[in-house]
Amino acid sequence: MKREAVNTNKIKVIEKYIRPEYRKGRKLKIYGLAYPDGLIEININQKSKTYLNTLVHELLHCIFPEMSE
């Protein structure tokens, strides 16, 4: 099932602290999350270069949802 790209006028970015997840006993730091409705959450605990890289990464997920990680 192919997802459609989000209308770029509807993308909303929220800055917040995102708690790390634990999988198989390992801590995974989450820099950002992109949701199918165009909502992007960015972890505020990043340096500016990493923040910008994360924002671009998550925007690409919204605009090109068929692309893999």
Backbone hydrogen bonds, N-H to C=O, Kabsch-Sander energy under -0.5 kcal/mol:
donor,donor_aa,acceptor,acceptor_aa,energy
6,V,62,C,-2.1
10,K,7,N,-2.5
11,I,8,T,-0.8
12,K,38,G,-1.9
14,I,40,I,-3.0
16,K,14,I,-0.5
16,K,42,I,-2.4
18,I,16,K,-0.6
19,R,17,Y,-0.6
21,E,28,L,-2.0
23,R,21,E,-0.5
23,R,26,R,-2.3
26,R,23,R,-2.1
28,L,21,E,-3.6
29,K,27,K,-0.6
31,Y,29,K,-0.6
33,L,41,E,-2.5
35,Y,39,L,-2.7
38,G,35,Y,-2.0
40,I,12,K,-3.0
41,E,33,L,-2.7
42,I,14,I,-2.7
43,N,31,Y,-3.0
44,I,16,K,-1.4
46,Q,44,I,-1.5
51,Y,47,K,-2.7
52,L,48,S,-2.4
53,N,49,K,-2.1
54,T,50,T,-2.6
55,L,51,Y,-2.7
56,V,52,L,-2.4
57,H,53,N,-2.2
58,E,54,T,-2.7
59,L,55,L,-2.4
60,L,56,V,-2.2
61,H,57,H,-1.4
62,C,58,E,-1.5
63,I,59,L,-2.5
64,F,60,L,-2.9
67,M,64,F,-1.7
